[in-house]
Amino acid sequence: MDPGTLESALRWLNYTVDTELLMNEIEDSTTRVSTLVGAAKQYSQLDRAPYQVVDVHELLDSTLLMLTGKIPPGITVVKDYDRGVPQIPAYAGELNQVWTNLIDNAVSAMGSSGVLTVRTGQDREFVFVEFADTGPGVPPELKERIFEPFFTTKPVGEGTGLGLDISWRIVVNKHHGDIAVESVPGDTRFRVRLPITPREES
């Protein structure tokens, strides 16, 4: 290339590369926005019937994606899913509220670092979803009270004390399942069990 056209050619190459990089950024951003909108739609269940047959993993994934901004970088999320569990009849939007409450509590308990493990599996005629965290644990004297309305171990202004009470009502009263907690320092597990076959609502 002769010296007279070299500068123009380099400028053109620079603009071409910049444009390509910008297009890649736009494509990545569009994909992220589309994924977030899809997760928000799945999370809110606005276009779905309130009672439906659902894949719990889809609900869990959409909830985790919606809560990404609330989970500190020092907390590792581990998904230990049993993909063989059957779909279940459920009020999907309300189950997402349960997942939100349990994940939020686990993150609050661990603070800025730890491991949150979300596990699924089948227990006889139930599908279970378990949330395990590596926080300090629930003291034995408080374990019996954590599902009471307005009871909270969070500092004043950080919790209403209604999250676990609402979760209990959704799981037990509405889905005829159960929710239990096992806790020792470094290993707290909230396990939600939901029936595989529909049951009449009381």
N, C-alpha and C positions, 0 to 999 in steps of 0.2 A: 504494500500500500504506500502510495507516495505521501510525503510529509504534509502536503496541502490538505488532504482529506482525512488524515489520521485523527485530528482533534474532533471533527464532526462524527466520524465513525465511533470513536470512544464515547462521545456524548450519547449517540443513538443507542449504543449497547447498554450504557448506564440507565437510560430511561426505560429500555426494554426490560432489564433485570428488575428495576424498581417496580414497574407495572406488574410483572409476573409475581413478585413477592406480595404486592398489595392484593392481587387477585387470590393468591393462596390464603392470605389473612382473611379476606372476605368470605371465602369458601369455608374456612375453619370456623369463623364466627357464626355463619349461617347454620352450619351443622350443630354447633353448640346451642344456639337459640332454638333450633328445631327440636333438639333432644330435650331441652328444658321445658319447652311448651308441651311436648309429648308426655313428659313426666308429670307436669302440672295437671294435665288433662287426666292422666291415669290416677294421680293422687286425689284429685277433687271428685273424680267419678261423675262429673256433671252431665255427661252424655250417656250414662249407663243407668239401667234399672237399679233401684236401691238394693234389691235382693237378687243375687245372681250367683252362678258358679264361677269361681275365680281360681287363678293360680297364685298362691301366696307369695311366690318368688317375684312375680311382676309387681305386686303391691309393695313388697319390701324394697325392691330396687327403686321404685319411684319415690318412696319415702326417703331412702338414703340419699338419692340425688337431690331432692328438695331440701334436705338438711345439710348438704355439703358445706354451706357457708357457716354453719353453726358448730361444725366439728373442727377443733383446732388441728393444725398441721402435725402436732406431736402425737395425735391419737391415730392408731392404725385400725382400720376396719377390715375384719376378716369375715368372708362369707363362706360358711360351711353348709352348703345346701345339699339336701338329698333330692335330686331331681326326679326321683322315682315316686315321690309322694303324689297322691291323687289331688285333683282340683276339689274344692269344697264349696258348698253353698254358704254365702255370707253376705253381710252388708259391707261391701268393699270400702266405701268411704269411711265408715266407722272403724273398721279394722286399721285403716291408715292412721286414724287418730290414736289408736292404741299403740301402734308402732312408734309414732311420733313421741308420745309421752314416755315410753320405755327407753327409747334412744336418748331423748333429752335428759332423763334422769341419770342414765349411765354416763353420759358425757359430763354432766355437772359433777357427778361423784368422782370422776377421774381427774378433773381439772385440765391441765394443759398437756398431759401425756398419759399414755396407757394403750390398752388393746380392747377394742369392742368386737366381740365375736357374735355374729348372727347365724344361728344354726337352725336347720329344719330337719324334720324326720317324721316317722309314723310310729304311734304308740297305740297298738291294737286298732280300735275304731276311731282314733283321733289322729289328726295332724298336729304336730307341735312346732312352735316357733320359740326359740330360746335366745335371750339377749344376755350375754355374759360380759362383765367388765372387770378390770383389774384395779378397781378403786379400793378404798379402805374398808368397805363392807357395811352392812347394816347391823348395828348392835343388837344382840338377842332380845334385850328389853324393849326394843322399838319394833321388832319384826312383826309382832301381832297387831300393831297399830297403823302400819303404813298404808293400809287400804281404807282407813277411816277418812271421811270428808274433812277437809281443812287441816289435816295433820301433815306437816312438812318438816324435813330436816334441813331445808335450805335456809340461808340467811334471810332476814326480813327484807321484803321487796323483790326477792328472786323467785318465789314460788307461791302458788295459791293453795297448795294442799289438796287440789281437786284432780290432778292428773291420774293418780292411781285409782282413786274412787271411781272416776269416769271410766277408766279402762276396765275395772272390775265389773261395772254395770254392763258395759258393752259385751264383754266376753261371757260373763256368767248369765246375766238376765236375758240378753238379746240372742246370744249364740248357743246357749246351753253348754258352754265349755267350762274351763276352769283356768285359774291363773295362780301360780305359786312362786315363792321365792326361797332360794337357798343362798346363804351368805356366810363367808368367812373372809377375813382380810385378804385382799388380792384376788378374790374370786366370788363375785356376786352374780347369781343367775335368776332371771325372771323367765319362767316358762309358761307360755300360753298354749293350752290344748283346745282344739276346735273339732267338733264332730264332723266326720266325713259324709254322713248321710243327714238329710234335712230333718229337723225336729220341730214340732209345733211350738210356736211362740206362746209363752204363758202371759 
